[in-house]
Amino acid sequence: MESFRGKALSWELKNGVVELALHRAPCNEIGSLTLEELEQFVKVLERVTNEAHALIICSEIEAGFCAGADLRELHWRSQQMERKDAARGVRDFLERIHRVLNLIDASPLTTIAAVHGVTFGGGFELALVCDLIIADKMARFCFPELRLGLIPGFGGIPRLKRDLGNAVVRDLLLTGRSFNATKMQQVGLVSQVVGEGEPLRVARATAVQLGKFDRRTAVAAKRFIKPIPYEELRKEIDVFCELFAEPAVEAGLRKFVESEEAQPYLP
């Protein structure tokens, strides 16, 4: 697996572990550029499954793991295009990001998200495709889409329902409030809470441990315990696109873009 460093992310394979690092300022917002590089990554990932046993996804950005979708790009699209064309473009983007995340979710590798700081929206959804989430004690998880009149669109709802009880799912989706890493460990989403600056080190140590076991067993176990809710994922896209056509979304996006706060995605 050749190493790669792009404008939004980088990857390399070393000692049987693939590391995917996000590094797009200000906080790894997922827009067209990141999606294109993720599409390149999953093509390479499929080619190296026989050479690796684990995948780690992490962030080089101090502010956090990922603040979610690039809302400024989404707003720009909605302003530059006819509403019908903008909606078609949003659906195309969602279908592409779902393909990428579904491939990571279904990868035979054991996947680990090493997260810190802001893990919101699409960033939270990226972490949810991983088998294990290792979070530093300052990490915060949130679906702020409610403020925009939207639901999560990168697969968050079906994957939350797969992994958590409905009471927690409803709380995250309907209130928009954030949970800290300790709370997420208590409800069963985060596997380990570690000190600040420690998630990647602990993820690497975990990946080394994983390499000691028979890989066929891990692959079979993952397939058994981690079904992918494809039908619900497709429904999520439909609901998101229906909501995107509502005037409240345009108003919410405009308010976000015009905000003078340094990090308007924070609660």
C-alpha positions as CSV (number, residue, x, y, z in Angstrom):
1,M,0.0,0.0,0.0
2,E,1.6,3.2,-1.1
3,S,1.6,6.0,1.4
4,F,-0.4,9.1,0.5
5,R,-0.7,12.7,1.8
6,G,-3.5,14.8,0.3
7,K,-5.0,18.1,1.1
8,A,-7.5,16.6,3.6
9,L,-6.2,13.3,4.7
10,S,-3.2,10.9,4.6
11,W,-2.7,7.1,4.9
12,E,0.0,4.5,5.2
13,L,0.3,0.8,6.0
14,K,2.9,-0.2,8.6
15,N,3.3,-3.5,10.4
16,G,-0.1,-4.7,9.3
17,V,-1.9,-1.6,10.5
18,V,-3.4,1.0,8.1
19,E,-3.5,4.5,9.6
20,L,-5.9,7.1,8.1
21,A,-5.2,10.6,9.4
22,L,-7.5,13.6,8.8
23,H,-5.8,17.0,8.6
24,R,-8.0,19.6,6.9
25,A,-8.3,22.8,8.9
26,P,-10.2,24.1,10.8
27,C,-11.6,20.8,12.0
28,N,-11.7,18.2,9.2
29,E,-15.1,19.3,7.8
30,I,-16.2,16.7,5.2
31,G,-16.9,18.3,1.8
32,S,-16.1,17.5,-1.8
33,L,-12.4,17.5,-1.3
34,T,-12.4,15.1,1.7
35,L,-14.9,12.8,0.0
36,E,-12.8,12.5,-3.2
37,E,-9.8,11.5,-1.1
38,L,-11.8,9.1,1.0
39,E,-13.0,7.5,-2.2
40,Q,-9.4,7.0,-3.3
41,F,-8.6,5.6,0.2
42,V,-11.3,2.9,0.2
43,K,-10.2,1.7,-3.3
44,V,-6.7,1.2,-1.8
45,L,-8.1,-0.3,1.4
46,E,-9.8,-3.1,-0.5
47,R,-6.5,-4.0,-2.2
48,V,-4.6,-4.4,1.0
49,T,-7.0,-6.4,3.2
50,N,-4.7,-9.4,3.0
51,E,-1.7,-7.4,4.1
52,A,-3.3,-5.7,7.2
53,H,-5.3,-6.7,10.2
54,A,-6.4,-3.3,11.6
55,L,-7.3,0.2,10.5
56,I,-7.0,3.3,12.7
57,I,-8.7,6.6,11.9
58,C,-7.4,9.6,13.7
59,S,-7.0,13.4,13.4
60,E,-4.0,15.6,13.3
61,I,-6.1,18.7,14.0
62,E,-5.8,20.0,17.6
63,A,-9.5,21.1,17.7
64,G,-10.8,17.6,17.4
65,F,-11.6,14.5,15.4
66,C,-14.1,16.0,12.9
67,A,-16.7,18.8,13.1
68,G,-18.9,17.1,10.5
69,A,-20.1,18.0,7.0
70,D,-18.7,21.2,5.4
71,L,-21.8,23.4,5.9
72,R,-20.3,26.3,4.2
73,E,-19.9,24.3,1.0
74,L,-23.4,23.0,1.4
75,H,-24.7,26.6,1.8
76,W,-22.7,27.7,-1.2
77,R,-24.2,24.9,-3.3
78,S,-27.7,25.8,-2.2
79,Q,-27.1,29.5,-3.2
80,Q,-25.4,28.9,-6.6
81,M,-27.9,26.3,-7.9
82,E,-31.6,26.1,-8.6
83,R,-33.2,24.4,-5.6
84,K,-34.0,21.3,-7.7
85,D,-30.3,21.0,-8.8
86,A,-29.0,21.6,-5.3
87,A,-31.2,18.8,-3.9
88,R,-30.0,16.5,-6.7
89,G,-26.4,17.4,-5.8
90,V,-27.0,16.8,-2.1
91,R,-28.4,13.3,-2.8
92,D,-25.4,12.5,-5.0
93,F,-23.0,13.6,-2.3
94,L,-24.9,11.5,0.3
95,E,-24.9,8.4,-1.8
96,R,-21.2,8.7,-2.4
97,I,-20.3,9.2,1.3
98,H,-22.6,6.3,2.2
99,R,-20.7,4.1,-0.2
100,V,-17.4,5.1,1.4
101,L,-18.6,4.6,5.0
102,N,-20.4,1.3,4.2
103,L,-17.1,0.0,2.8
104,I,-15.2,0.9,5.9
105,D,-18.0,-0.5,8.1
106,A,-17.9,-3.8,6.2
107,S,-14.1,-4.0,6.0
108,P,-12.7,-7.3,7.3
109,L,-10.1,-5.3,9.2
110,T,-10.8,-4.4,12.8
111,T,-11.3,-0.7,12.7
112,I,-10.5,1.8,15.5
113,A,-11.5,5.4,15.7
114,A,-9.0,7.4,17.9
115,V,-10.9,10.5,18.7
116,H,-10.4,13.7,20.7
117,G,-12.2,17.0,21.0
118,V,-15.0,17.8,18.6
119,T,-16.6,14.7,17.2
120,F,-19.8,16.1,15.8
121,G,-22.2,15.4,13.0
122,G,-20.5,13.6,10.1
123,G,-17.4,13.2,12.3
124,F,-19.5,11.3,14.8
125,E,-20.9,9.2,11.9
126,L,-17.3,8.5,10.7
127,A,-16.4,7.2,14.2
128,L,-19.6,5.1,14.3
129,V,-18.5,3.0,11.3
130,C,-15.5,1.8,13.3
131,D,-15.6,-1.4,15.5
132,L,-13.9,0.4,18.4
133,I,-13.9,4.0,19.6
134,I,-11.1,5.1,21.8
135,A,-11.7,8.7,23.1
136,D,-9.7,11.1,25.2
137,K,-11.5,12.5,28.2
138,M,-12.2,15.8,26.5
139,A,-13.9,14.4,23.5
140,R,-17.5,15.4,22.9
141,F,-20.1,13.7,20.7
142,C,-23.1,15.5,19.2
143,F,-25.5,15.6,16.3
144,P,-26.1,19.4,15.9
145,E,-28.1,18.9,12.6
146,L,-31.3,19.5,14.5
147,R,-30.4,23.2,14.6
148,L,-30.4,23.3,10.8
149,G,-33.7,21.5,10.4
150,L,-32.0,18.3,9.3
151,I,-31.2,14.8,10.6
152,P,-27.7,13.2,10.4
153,G,-27.2,12.2,6.8
154,F,-24.0,10.1,6.7
155,G,-25.6,7.0,8.3
156,G,-25.7,8.1,11.9
157,I,-29.3,7.1,12.8
158,P,-29.2,3.5,11.6
159,R,-25.7,2.9,13.1
160,L,-26.7,4.5,16.4
161,K,-29.8,2.2,16.5
162,R,-27.6,-0.7,15.8
163,D,-25.2,0.1,18.6
164,L,-27.3,1.8,21.3
165,G,-30.6,1.7,23.2
166,N,-33.3,3.8,21.7
167,A,-33.5,6.1,24.7
168,V,-29.9,7.3,24.1
169,V,-30.5,7.5,20.3
170,R,-33.6,9.8,20.9
171,D,-31.7,12.0,23.3
172,L,-28.8,12.6,20.9
173,L,-31.0,13.1,17.8
174,L,-33.9,15.1,19.3
175,T,-32.1,17.4,21.8
176,G,-28.9,18.1,19.8
177,R,-27.0,18.2,23.1
178,S,-23.4,16.8,23.4
179,F,-22.3,13.9,25.4
180,N,-18.8,13.6,26.9
181,A,-16.5,10.6,26.5
182,T,-17.4,9.2,29.9
183,K,-21.1,9.3,29.2
184,M,-20.5,7.6,25.9
185,Q,-18.5,4.8,27.6
186,Q,-21.3,4.4,30.1
187,V,-23.9,3.9,27.4
188,G,-21.6,1.5,25.5
189,L,-20.5,3.4,22.5
190,V,-16.9,4.3,23.5
191,S,-14.7,1.3,24.4
192,Q,-12.0,3.2,26.2
193,V,-11.6,6.6,27.7
194,V,-8.0,7.8,27.9
195,G,-6.0,10.9,28.8
196,E,-5.6,13.9,26.6
197,G,-3.3,13.2,23.7
198,E,-3.4,9.5,24.3
199,P,-6.1,8.0,21.9
200,L,-3.7,7.4,19.0
201,R,-1.1,5.7,21.2
202,V,-3.7,3.5,22.8
203,A,-5.2,2.7,19.4
204,R,-1.8,1.7,18.1
205,A,-1.2,-0.5,21.2
206,T,-4.6,-2.1,20.7
207,A,-3.9,-2.8,17.0
208,V,-0.6,-4.6,18.0
209,Q,-2.7,-6.8,20.4
210,L,-5.2,-7.5,17.6
211,G,-2.4,-8.8,15.4
212,K,-1.7,-11.6,17.8
213,F,-5.0,-13.4,17.1
214,D,-6.1,-15.5,14.3
215,R,-7.5,-13.1,11.7
216,R,-10.1,-15.5,10.3
217,T,-11.7,-15.6,13.8
218,A,-11.9,-11.8,14.0
219,V,-13.4,-11.5,10.5
220,A,-16.1,-14.2,11.3
221,A,-16.9,-12.6,14.6
222,K,-17.2,-9.1,13.1
223,R,-19.5,-10.4,10.4
224,F,-21.7,-12.0,13.1
225,I,-22.0,-9.2,15.6
226,K,-22.0,-6.1,13.3
227,P,-24.7,-6.3,10.6
228,I,-24.9,-3.3,8.3
229,P,-28.5,-1.8,8.1
230,Y,-28.4,-1.1,4.4
231,E,-32.2,-0.6,4.0
232,E,-32.4,2.0,6.9
233,L,-29.3,3.7,5.5
234,R,-31.1,4.2,2.2
235,K,-34.2,5.5,4.0
236,E,-32.0,8.0,5.9
237,I,-30.9,9.6,2.6
238,D,-34.5,10.0,1.5
239,V,-35.5,11.7,4.7
240,F,-32.5,14.0,4.7
241,C,-33.3,15.0,1.1
242,E,-36.9,15.7,1.9
243,L,-35.9,17.9,4.8
244,F,-33.3,19.7,2.8
245,A,-36.0,21.2,0.6
246,E,-37.6,23.0,3.6
247,P,-37.0,26.8,4.0
248,A,-35.8,26.2,7.6
249,V,-32.7,24.5,6.3
250,E,-31.7,27.4,4.1
251,A,-32.2,29.8,7.1
252,G,-30.2,27.5,9.4
253,L,-27.3,27.3,6.9
254,R,-27.3,31.0,6.4
255,K,-27.2,31.6,10.2
256,F,-24.3,29.2,10.5
257,V,-22.3,30.7,7.7
258,E,-22.8,34.3,8.9
259,S,-21.9,33.4,12.5
260,E,-18.8,35.3,13.8
261,E,-18.1,32.6,16.4
262,A,-14.8,30.8,16.0
263,Q,-16.5,27.4,16.2
264,P,-20.2,27.9,15.4
265,Y,-20.8,24.1,15.5
266,L,-20.2,24.0,19.2
267,P,-23.3,23.9,21.5
